[in-house]
């Protein structure tokens, strides 16, 4: 065990972790995307009914929603968790109810949400729950009394920003509870609309590759760099890792896609890695009779690419670290996992979050020759062709 830890320590001094990177680095926001939907609502009006039903329906559909259940104190800065929830979401569902405009916190959320909407970083879906959009535009009815209280407690500039936000929201296309048959129907309609928006926002493999290249820094030959690819769904994550490997492996003297690391025992990991290593440097010497030590000697200090797919335990990384030690300058190791904590625990700072993959592209890769075992039955291909986004 001490030997393994020494190997890891020596390796980490040699490896460059690269610069931090997130899936939204192309935008002005630095917060990694964590949610599909942010729910903005007044708890007293809708927490125990409409919002509760909507949240449950979204979760059932595999749509990740942020719903804050903590009581907030008026006058304090907006909580960092709320800011991260808003910035880290694709869609903001704003449930405007009768006392929503009376809440300092709701109005502050709304201002931030609409700022991101103007910057094209967020899609806003308004739901007018027991209120009329025209009342928000004209700011009549209960809003008159609510804003008189705001004007006594807050600056003119802040109150003006709230009025503008409500007016802007009223101009956006939304759903109205007063013309809906019941809450169940409204929930279904809103969920369907959210699903369509998310489907239209999915990202192609080529677009993901454009975002990944700066992280890998392939033009640099300084040291050995370890990066991570993280995603929840195993099919989409593995398909993308294979796509990355195919595209960048020609740039390396030797390369290996180590499939399904979670099912490789620790004592067989070295044998699996070396036996699957490919590249021109091995073409003239590698054969079924070539011993593993000879392969390692042949590859010593060469520029090597290793993609380790489906890593599930830190012990697997510790065991692989001994193999990394003989990789040459410019080598790249890509750890593919669904466990983001595993990457951070091992000190991998350059992590790419791969989400919102196009289902048709994932299906195409899974059906390609590289993924189909020749001895599989014809029926196994059918399951890949029926992939749905929530399973990726």
C-alpha positions as a Markdown table, in Angstrom:
| # | Residue | x | y | z |
|---|---|---|---|---|
| 1 | Unk | 0.0 | 0.0 | 0.0 |
| 2 | Unk | 2.9 | 2.4 | 0.9 |
| 3 | Unk | 4.4 | 1.7 | -2.5 |
| 4 | Unk | 1.2 | 2.6 | -4.3 |
| 5 | Unk | 0.9 | 5.9 | -2.3 |
| 6 | Unk | 4.5 | 6.8 | -3.1 |
| 7 | Unk | 3.8 | 6.1 | -6.8 |
| 8 | Unk | 0.8 | 8.4 | -6.7 |
| 9 | Unk | 2.7 | 11.1 | -4.9 |
| 10 | Unk | 5.5 | 11.0 | -7.5 |
| 11 | Unk | 3.1 | 10.9 | -10.3 |
| 12 | Unk | 1.1 | 13.9 | -9.2 |
| 13 | Unk | 4.3 | 16.0 | -9.0 |
| 14 | Unk | 4.9 | 15.1 | -12.6 |
| 15 | Unk | 1.4 | 15.6 | -13.9 |
| 16 | Unk | -0.1 | 18.9 | -14.9 |
| 17 | Unk | -3.8 | 19.1 | -13.8 |
| 18 | Unk | -4.5 | 21.7 | -16.5 |
| 19 | Unk | -6.7 | 24.8 | -15.9 |
| 20 | Unk | -10.1 | 24.6 | -14.4 |
| 21 | Unk | -12.9 | 24.3 | -17.0 |
| 22 | Unk | -16.6 | 24.1 | -17.0 |
| 23 | Unk | -19.3 | 23.4 | -19.6 |
| 24 | Unk | -20.5 | 27.0 | -19.6 |
| 25 | Unk | -17.0 | 28.6 | -20.0 |
| 26 | Unk | -18.0 | 30.0 | -23.4 |
| 27 | Unk | -20.6 | 32.2 | -21.7 |
| 28 | Unk | -20.1 | 35.1 | -19.3 |
| 29 | Unk | -21.2 | 32.9 | -16.4 |
| 30 | Unk | -18.6 | 30.9 | -14.4 |
| 31 | Unk | -21.1 | 28.7 | -12.6 |
| 32 | Unk | -21.2 | 25.1 | -13.8 |
| 33 | Unk | -24.7 | 24.0 | -14.9 |
| 34 | Unk | -26.3 | 21.9 | -12.2 |
| 35 | Unk | -30.0 | 22.1 | -12.9 |
| 36 | Unk | -32.4 | 22.0 | -15.8 |
| 37 | Unk | -35.0 | 24.2 | -14.1 |
| 38 | Unk | -35.0 | 26.9 | -11.3 |
| 39 | Unk | -38.4 | 27.3 | -9.7 |
| 40 | Unk | -39.1 | 30.8 | -8.5 |
| 41 | Unk | -42.3 | 31.1 | -6.4 |
| 42 | Unk | -43.9 | 32.5 | -3.3 |
| 43 | Unk | -44.1 | 29.7 | -0.7 |
| 44 | Unk | -47.1 | 30.9 | 1.1 |
| 45 | Unk | -49.2 | 30.7 | -2.2 |
| 46 | Unk | -47.9 | 27.7 | -4.1 |
| 47 | Unk | -45.4 | 25.6 | -2.1 |
| 48 | Unk | -47.9 | 23.0 | -0.9 |
| 49 | Unk | -49.9 | 22.8 | -4.0 |
| 50 | Unk | -49.0 | 23.7 | -7.6 |
| 51 | Unk | -45.2 | 24.0 | -7.1 |
| 52 | Unk | -45.1 | 20.7 | -5.2 |
| 53 | Unk | -47.0 | 18.9 | -7.9 |
| 54 | Unk | -44.8 | 20.5 | -10.7 |
| 55 | Unk | -41.6 | 19.6 | -8.9 |
| 56 | Unk | -42.6 | 16.0 | -8.5 |
| 57 | Unk | -43.6 | 15.8 | -12.2 |
| 58 | Unk | -40.3 | 17.2 | -13.3 |
| 59 | Unk | -38.4 | 14.8 | -11.2 |
| 60 | Unk | -40.4 | 11.9 | -12.6 |
| 61 | Unk | -39.4 | 13.0 | -16.1 |
| 62 | Unk | -35.8 | 13.1 | -15.1 |
| 63 | Unk | -35.7 | 16.9 | -15.2 |
| 64 | Unk | -33.5 | 18.3 | -12.5 |
| 65 | Unk | -35.2 | 21.1 | -10.7 |
| 66 | Unk | -34.0 | 23.6 | -8.0 |
| 67 | Unk | -36.7 | 24.3 | -5.4 |
| 68 | Unk | -35.6 | 26.2 | -2.3 |
| 69 | Unk | -37.4 | 25.2 | 0.8 |
| 70 | Unk | -35.6 | 27.5 | 3.3 |
| 71 | Unk | -37.1 | 30.5 | 4.9 |
| 72 | Unk | -35.3 | 33.7 | 4.0 |
| 73 | Unk | -34.8 | 36.9 | 6.0 |
| 74 | Unk | -35.8 | 40.1 | 4.3 |
| 75 | Unk | -33.0 | 42.7 | 4.0 |
| 76 | Unk | -30.1 | 40.3 | 3.7 |
| 77 | Unk | -28.2 | 39.6 | 0.5 |
| 78 | Unk | -29.7 | 37.0 | -1.8 |
| 79 | Unk | -28.3 | 33.6 | -0.6 |
| 80 | Unk | -25.3 | 32.2 | -2.6 |
| 81 | Unk | -27.2 | 28.9 | -3.1 |
| 82 | Unk | -30.0 | 30.8 | -4.8 |
| 83 | Unk | -27.6 | 32.7 | -7.0 |
| 84 | Unk | -25.9 | 29.5 | -8.0 |
| 85 | Unk | -29.2 | 27.8 | -8.6 |
| 86 | Unk | -30.4 | 30.5 | -11.0 |
| 87 | Unk | -27.1 | 30.8 | -12.8 |
| 88 | Unk | -26.7 | 27.1 | -13.0 |
| 89 | Unk | -30.0 | 26.4 | -14.6 |
| 90 | Unk | -31.2 | 26.3 | -18.2 |
| 91 | Unk | -34.8 | 27.4 | -17.6 |
| 92 | Unk | -36.4 | 29.5 | -14.9 |
| 93 | Unk | -40.0 | 28.8 | -14.2 |
| 94 | Unk | -41.5 | 31.9 | -12.5 |
| 95 | Unk | -44.8 | 31.2 | -10.7 |
| 96 | Unk | -46.4 | 34.6 | -10.3 |
| 97 | Unk | -49.0 | 34.3 | -7.6 |
| 98 | Unk | -51.1 | 37.0 | -5.7 |
| 99 | Unk | -48.4 | 37.7 | -3.0 |
| 100 | Unk | -45.3 | 37.1 | -5.2 |
| 101 | Unk | -44.9 | 40.8 | -5.8 |
| 102 | Unk | -45.1 | 41.5 | -2.0 |
| 103 | Unk | -42.0 | 39.4 | -1.4 |
| 104 | Unk | -38.6 | 41.2 | -1.3 |
| 105 | Unk | -36.9 | 37.9 | -2.1 |
| 106 | Unk | -39.1 | 36.9 | -5.0 |
| 107 | Unk | -38.6 | 40.3 | -6.7 |
| 108 | Unk | -34.8 | 40.1 | -6.2 |
| 109 | Unk | -34.9 | 36.6 | -7.8 |
| 110 | Unk | -37.0 | 37.9 | -10.7 |
| 111 | Unk | -34.5 | 40.8 | -11.4 |
| 112 | Unk | -31.6 | 38.4 | -11.6 |
| 113 | Unk | -33.5 | 35.9 | -13.7 |
| 114 | Unk | -34.5 | 38.5 | -16.3 |
| 115 | Unk | -31.0 | 39.9 | -16.4 |
| 116 | Unk | -29.7 | 36.5 | -17.4 |
| 117 | Unk | -32.7 | 36.1 | -19.9 |
| 118 | Unk | -31.6 | 39.4 | -21.6 |
| 119 | Unk | -28.1 | 38.0 | -21.9 |
| 120 | Unk | -29.4 | 34.8 | -23.5 |
| 121 | Unk | -28.2 | 32.7 | -20.7 |
| 122 | Unk | -31.6 | 31.6 | -19.4 |
| 123 | Unk | -35.0 | 30.8 | -20.8 |
| 124 | Unk | -37.9 | 32.1 | -18.7 |
| 125 | Unk | -41.3 | 30.3 | -18.5 |
| 126 | Unk | -43.8 | 32.5 | -16.7 |
| 127 | Unk | -46.9 | 30.9 | -15.0 |
| 128 | Unk | -49.6 | 33.4 | -14.0 |
| 129 | Unk | -51.1 | 31.6 | -11.0 |
| 130 | Unk | -54.4 | 33.2 | -10.0 |
| 131 | Unk | -53.2 | 36.5 | -11.4 |
| 132 | Unk | -53.8 | 38.3 | -14.7 |
| 133 | Unk | -50.8 | 39.3 | -16.9 |
| 134 | Unk | -52.5 | 42.7 | -17.5 |
| 135 | Unk | -52.4 | 43.5 | -13.8 |
| 136 | Unk | -48.6 | 43.1 | -13.9 |
| 137 | Unk | -48.3 | 45.3 | -16.9 |
| 138 | Unk | -50.6 | 48.1 | -15.5 |
| 139 | Unk | -49.5 | 47.3 | -11.9 |
| 140 | Unk | -53.1 | 47.7 | -10.7 |
| 141 | Unk | -55.2 | 45.8 | -8.1 |
| 142 | Unk | -53.2 | 44.3 | -5.2 |
| 143 | Unk | -49.9 | 45.5 | -6.6 |
| 144 | Unk | -50.8 | 49.1 | -5.7 |
| 145 | Unk | -50.8 | 48.3 | -2.0 |
| 146 | Unk | -47.9 | 46.0 | -2.2 |
| 147 | Unk | -45.7 | 48.6 | -3.9 |
| 148 | Unk | -46.7 | 51.3 | -1.4 |
| 149 | Unk | -45.1 | 49.2 | 1.3 |
| 150 | Unk | -42.0 | 48.6 | -0.8 |
| 151 | Unk | -41.6 | 52.3 | -1.5 |
| 152 | Unk | -41.5 | 53.0 | 2.3 |
| 153 | Unk | -38.8 | 50.3 | 3.0 |
| 154 | Unk | -36.5 | 50.4 | -0.1 |
| 155 | Unk | -34.8 | 52.8 | -2.4 |
| 156 | Unk | -36.5 | 54.3 | -5.4 |
| 157 | Unk | -34.0 | 52.7 | -7.7 |
| 158 | Unk | -34.6 | 49.2 | -6.3 |
| 159 | Unk | -38.4 | 49.6 | -6.4 |
| 160 | Unk | -38.2 | 50.8 | -10.0 |
| 161 | Unk | -36.1 | 47.7 | -11.0 |
| 162 | Unk | -38.9 | 45.5 | -9.5 |
| 163 | Unk | -41.6 | 47.3 | -11.4 |
| 164 | Unk | -39.6 | 47.0 | -14.6 |
| 165 | Unk | -39.1 | 43.3 | -14.0 |
| 166 | Unk | -42.8 | 42.6 | -13.4 |
| 167 | Unk | -43.7 | 44.6 | -16.5 |
| 168 | Unk | -41.1 | 42.6 | -18.6 |
| 169 | Unk | -42.4 | 39.3 | -17.3 |
| 170 | Unk | -45.9 | 40.1 | -18.3 |
| 171 | Unk | -44.8 | 40.5 | -21.9 |
| 172 | Unk | -43.3 | 36.9 | -22.1 |
| 173 | Unk | -45.3 | 34.0 | -23.3 |
| 174 | Unk | -46.6 | 31.9 | -20.4 |
| 175 | Unk | -49.4 | 29.8 | -19.0 |
| 176 | Unk | -52.3 | 31.1 | -17.0 |
| 177 | Unk | -54.1 | 29.0 | -14.3 |
| 178 | Unk | -57.4 | 30.9 | -14.7 |
| 179 | Unk | -57.8 | 29.4 | -18.2 |
| 180 | Unk | -56.6 | 26.0 | -17.3 |
| 181 | Unk | -59.0 | 23.2 | -16.3 |
| 182 | Unk | -57.2 | 22.4 | -13.1 |
| 183 | Unk | -53.7 | 22.3 | -11.6 |
| 184 | Unk | -53.0 | 18.7 | -12.9 |
| 185 | Unk | -53.6 | 19.9 | -16.5 |
| 186 | Unk | -51.5 | 23.0 | -16.0 |
| 187 | Unk | -48.6 | 20.9 | -14.6 |
| 188 | Unk | -48.8 | 18.6 | -17.6 |
| 189 | Unk | -48.7 | 21.5 | -20.0 |
| 190 | Unk | -45.8 | 23.2 | -18.3 |
| 191 | Unk | -43.8 | 20.0 | -18.0 |
| 192 | Unk | -44.3 | 19.3 | -21.8 |
| 193 | Unk | -43.2 | 22.8 | -22.6 |
| 194 | Unk | -40.1 | 22.5 | -20.5 |
| 195 | Unk | -39.2 | 19.1 | -22.1 |
| 196 | Unk | -39.5 | 20.6 | -25.6 |
| 197 | Unk | -37.2 | 23.5 | -24.6 |
| 198 | Unk | -34.6 | 21.2 | -23.1 |
| 199 | Unk | -34.8 | 18.9 | -26.2 |
| 200 | Unk | -34.1 | 21.9 | -28.5 |
| 201 | Unk | -31.1 | 22.9 | -26.4 |
| 202 | Unk | -29.2 | 19.6 | -26.6 |
| 203 | Unk | -25.6 | 19.9 | -27.8 |
| 204 | Unk | -24.0 | 17.9 | -30.6 |
| 205 | Unk | -20.9 | 15.9 | -30.2 |
| 206 | Unk | -19.0 | 18.3 | -32.4 |
| 207 | Unk | -20.0 | 21.3 | -30.2 |
| 208 | Unk | -18.9 | 19.3 | -27.1 |
| 209 | Unk | -15.6 | 18.7 | -28.8 |
| 210 | Unk | -15.0 | 22.4 | -29.5 |
| 211 | Unk | -15.6 | 23.0 | -25.8 |
| 212 | Unk | -13.3 | 20.2 | -24.7 |
| 213 | Unk | -10.3 | 21.0 | -26.8 |
| 214 | Unk | -9.1 | 24.0 | -24.7 |
| 215 | Unk | -9.2 | 21.8 | -21.7 |
| 216 | Unk | -7.0 | 19.1 | -23.2 |
| 217 | Unk | -4.5 | 21.7 | -24.5 |
| 218 | Unk | -3.2 | 19.2 | -27.1 |
| 219 | Unk | -0.5 | 21.5 | -28.5 |
| 220 | Unk | 1.4 | 21.5 | -25.2 |
| 221 | Unk | 4.1 | 18.9 | -24.6 |
| 222 | Unk | 4.8 | 19.9 | -21.1 |
| 223 | Unk | 4.6 | 17.0 | -18.7 |
| 224 | Unk | 1.6 | 14.6 | -18.4 |
| 225 | Unk | -1.9 | 16.1 | -18.0 |
| 226 | Unk | -4.8 | 14.4 | -16.4 |
| 227 | Unk | -8.4 | 15.5 | -17.2 |
| 228 | Unk | -11.8 | 14.2 | -16.3 |
| 229 | Unk | -15.0 | 13.7 | -18.3 |
| 230 | Unk | -18.0 | 13.6 | -16.0 |
| 231 | Unk | -21.7 | 12.9 | -16.8 |
| 232 | Unk | -24.6 | 11.1 | -15.2 |
| 233 | Unk | -25.8 | 8.7 | -17.9 |
| 234 | Unk | -23.5 | 5.9 | -18.7 |
| 235 | Unk | -24.5 | 5.4 | -22.3 |
| 236 | Unk | -24.0 | 9.1 | -23.3 |
| 237 | Unk | -20.9 | 9.5 | -21.2 |
| 238 | Unk | -19.2 | 6.4 | -22.7 |
| 239 | Unk | -20.3 | 7.2 | -26.2 |
| 240 | Unk | -18.8 | 10.7 | -26.0 |
| 241 | Unk | -15.5 | 9.3 | -24.4 |
| 242 | Unk | -15.2 | 6.9 | -27.4 |
| 243 | Unk | -15.8 | 9.8 | -29.8 |
| 244 | Unk | -13.1 | 11.9 | -28.1 |
| 245 | Unk | -10.7 | 9.0 | -28.3 |
| 246 | Unk | -11.3 | 8.4 | -32.0 |
| 247 | Unk | -10.7 | 12.0 | -32.8 |
| 248 | Unk | -7.5 | 12.7 | -30.9 |
| 249 | Unk | -5.7 | 9.4 | -30.8 |
| 250 | Unk | -3.9 | 10.0 | -34.1 |
| 251 | Unk | -2.0 | 12.8 | -32.4 |
| 252 | Unk | -0.3 | 10.3 | -30.1 |
| 253 | Unk | 2.5 | 7.8 | -30.6 |
| 254 | Unk | 0.5 | 5.2 | -28.6 |
| 255 | Unk | -3.0 | 5.1 | -27.3 |
| 256 | Unk | -5.5 | 3.0 | -25.4 |
| 257 | Unk | -9.2 | 3.1 | -24.6 |
| 258 | Unk | -9.5 | 1.1 | -21.4 |
| 259 | Unk | -13.2 | 0.1 | -21.4 |
| 260 | Unk | -15.3 | -0.6 | -18.3 |
| 261 | Unk | -12.6 | -0.1 | -15.7 |
| 262 | Unk | -15.1 | -0.7 | -12.9 |
| 263 | Unk | -15.2 | -4.4 | -13.9 |
| 264 | Unk | -11.4 | -4.9 | -14.2 |
| 265 | Unk | -9.7 | -6.3 | -11.1 |
| 266 | Unk | -6.8 | -4.3 | -9.7 |
| 267 | Unk | -4.2 | -7.1 | -10.3 |
| 268 | Unk | -5.3 | -7.3 | -14.0 |
| 269 | Unk | -5.4 | -3.6 | -14.7 |
| 270 | Unk | -1.8 | -3.3 | -16.0 |
| 271 | Unk | -2.2 | -6.4 | -18.2 |
| 272 | Unk | -5.4 | -5.0 | -19.7 |
| 273 | Unk | -3.8 | -1.5 | -20.3 |
| 274 | Unk | -0.7 | -2.8 | -22.0 |
| 275 | Unk | -2.4 | -5.5 | -24.1 |
| 276 | Unk | -4.8 | -3.0 | -25.5 |
| 277 | Unk | -2.3 | -0.3 | -26.2 |
| 278 | Unk | -2.1 | 0.7 | -29.9 |
| 279 | Unk | 0.0 | 2.9 | -32.1 |
| 280 | Unk | 2.6 | 3.0 | -34.9 |
| 281 | Unk | 5.5 | 2.6 | -32.4 |
| 282 | Unk | 4.2 | -0.9 | -31.6 |
| 283 | Unk | 3.3 | -2.0 | -35.1 |
| 284 | Unk | 6.5 | -3.8 | -35.9 |
| 285 | Unk | 7.1 | -5.5 | -32.6 |
| 286 | Unk | 3.8 | -6.1 | -30.9 |
| 287 | Unk | 2.3 | -9.6 | -31.2 |
| 288 | Unk | 0.4 | -12.0 | -29.1 |
| 289 | Unk | 3.7 | -13.4 | -27.9 |
| 290 | Unk | 5.2 | -10.1 | -26.9 |
| 291 | Unk | 5.6 | -9.9 | -23.1 |
| 292 | Unk | 4.1 | -7.0 | -21.2 |
| 293 | Unk | 7.5 | -5.8 | -20.0 |
| 294 | Unk | 8.7 | -5.5 | -23.6 |
| 295 | Unk | 5.6 | -3.4 | -24.5 |
| 296 | Unk | 6.3 | -1.1 | -21.6 |
| 297 | Unk | 9.9 | -0.8 | -22.5 |
| 298 | Unk | 9.0 | 0.0 | -26.1 |
| 299 | Unk | 6.5 | 2.7 | -25.0 |
| 300 | Unk | 8.8 | 4.3 | -22.3 |
| 301 | Unk | 8.8 | 8.1 | -22.3 |
| 302 | Unk | 6.5 | 8.1 | -25.4 |
| 303 | Unk | 3.6 | 10.5 | -26.0 |
| 304 | Unk | 0.7 | 8.4 | -24.9 |
| 305 | Unk | -3.1 | 8.8 | -24.7 |
| 306 | Unk | -5.1 | 6.8 | -22.2 |
| 307 | Unk | -8.8 | 7.1 | -21.8 |
| 308 | Unk | -10.0 | 5.2 | -18.7 |
| 309 | Unk | -13.7 | 4.7 | -19.1 |
| 310 | Unk | -16.2 | 4.1 | -16.3 |
| 311 | Unk | -13.9 | 4.5 | -13.3 |
| 312 | Unk | -15.8 | 4.0 | -10.1 |
| 313 | Unk | -13.3 | 3.8 | -7.2 |
| 314 | Unk | -10.3 | 5.9 | -6.2 |
| 315 | Unk | -8.3 | 2.6 | -5.7 |
| 316 | Unk | -8.5 | 2.1 | -9.5 |
| 317 | Unk | -6.9 | 5.5 | -10.1 |
| 318 | Unk | -4.2 | 4.7 | -7.5 |
| 319 | Unk | -3.4 | 1.5 | -9.2 |
| 320 | Unk | -3.3 | 3.2 | -12.7 |
| 321 | Unk | -0.9 | 5.9 | -11.3 |
| 322 | Unk | 2.0 | 3.4 | -11.5 |
| 323 | Unk | 1.4 | 3.0 | -15.2 |
| 324 | Unk | 1.2 | 6.7 | -15.8 |
| 325 | Unk | 4.7 | 7.2 | -14.4 |
| 326 | Unk | 6.4 | 5.9 | -17.6 |
| 327 | Unk | 4.3 | 8.1 | -20.0 |
| 328 | Unk | 6.4 | 10.7 | -21.8 |
| 329 | Unk | 5.9 | 14.5 | -22.1 |
| 330 | Unk | 2.7 | 15.6 | -23.9 |
| 331 | Unk | 0.8 | 12.5 | -22.7 |
| 332 | Unk | -2.9 | 12.8 | -21.8 |
| 333 | Unk | -4.9 | 10.7 | -19.4 |
| 334 | Unk | -8.7 | 11.2 | -19.5 |
| 335 | Unk | -10.6 | 9.7 | -16.6 |
| 336 | Unk | -14.3 | 9.1 | -17.5 |
| 337 | Unk | -16.7 | 8.7 | -14.5 |
| 338 | Unk | -20.1 | 9.5 | -13.1 |
| 339 | Unk | -18.6 | 10.3 | -9.7 |
| 340 | Unk | -17.5 | 13.9 | -9.7 |
| 341 | Unk | -16.3 | 13.6 | -6.1 |
| 342 | Unk | -13.8 | 10.9 | -7.2 |
| 343 | Unk | -12.1 | 13.3 | -9.6 |
| 344 | Unk | -11.8 | 16.1 | -7.0 |
| 345 | Unk | -10.6 | 13.7 | -4.3 |
| 346 | Unk | -7.8 | 12.6 | -6.6 |
| 347 | Unk | -6.8 | 16.2 | -7.4 |
| 348 | Unk | -8.2 | 16.4 | -11.0 |
| 349 | Unk | -9.1 | 20.0 | -11.5 |
| 350 | Unk | -9.7 | 20.0 | -15.3 |
| 351 | Unk | -13.2 | 18.4 | -15.5 |
| 352 | Unk | -15.5 | 18.6 | -18.5 |
| 353 | Unk | -19.2 | 18.1 | -17.7 |
| 354 | Unk | -20.9 | 16.4 | -20.7 |
| 355 | Unk | -24.6 | 16.8 | -20.6 |
| 356 | Unk | -27.5 | 17.3 | -23.0 |
| 357 | Unk | -26.2 | 15.0 | -25.7 |
| 358 | Unk | -28.3 | 14.5 | -28.8 |
| 359 | Unk | -29.9 | 11.1 | -28.5 |
| 360 | Unk | -29.6 | 10.3 | -32.2 |
| 361 | Unk | -25.8 | 10.8 | -32.1 |
| 362 | Unk | -25.4 | 8.6 | -29.0 |
| 363 | Unk | -27.5 | 5.9 | -30.6 |
| 364 | Unk | -25.5 | 6.1 | -33.8 |
| 365 | Unk | -22.2 | 5.6 | -31.9 |
| 366 | Unk | -23.6 | 2.8 | -29.9 |
| 367 | Unk | -24.7 | 1.0 | -33.1 |
| 368 | Unk | -21.4 | 1.7 | -34.8 |
| 369 | Unk | -18.9 | -1.1 | -35.4 |
| 370 | Unk | -16.7 | 0.0 | -32.5 |
| 371 | Unk | -19.4 | -0.7 | -30.0 |
| 372 | Unk | -21.1 | -3.8 | -31.3 |
| 373 | Unk | -19.5 | -7.1 | -30.3 |
| 374 | Unk | -19.6 | -9.5 | -33.3 |
| 375 | Unk | -21.0 | -12.3 | -31.2 |
| 376 | Unk | -24.0 | -10.2 | -29.9 |
| 377 | Unk | -27.5 | -11.2 | -31.0 |
| 378 | Unk | -29.4 | -8.9 | -33.3 |
| 379 | Unk | -31.7 | -8.0 | -30.5 |
| 380 | Unk | -29.0 | -6.2 | -28.5 |
| 381 | Unk | -28.8 | -3.5 | -31.1 |
| 382 | Unk | -32.5 | -2.7 | -30.8 |
| 383 | Unk | -32.1 | -1.4 | -27.2 |
| 384 | Unk | -29.5 | 1.2 | -28.4 |
| 385 | Unk | -31.8 | 2.4 | -31.1 |
| 386 | Unk | -34.5 | 3.1 | -28.6 |
| 387 | Unk | -32.4 | 5.4 | -26.4 |
| 388 | Unk | -34.2 | 8.3 | -24.8 |
| 389 | Unk | -32.7 | 11.5 | -23.5 |
| 390 | Unk | -33.4 | 10.7 | -19.9 |
| 391 | Unk | -31.4 | 7.5 | -20.1 |
| 392 | Unk | -28.3 | 9.1 | -21.5 |
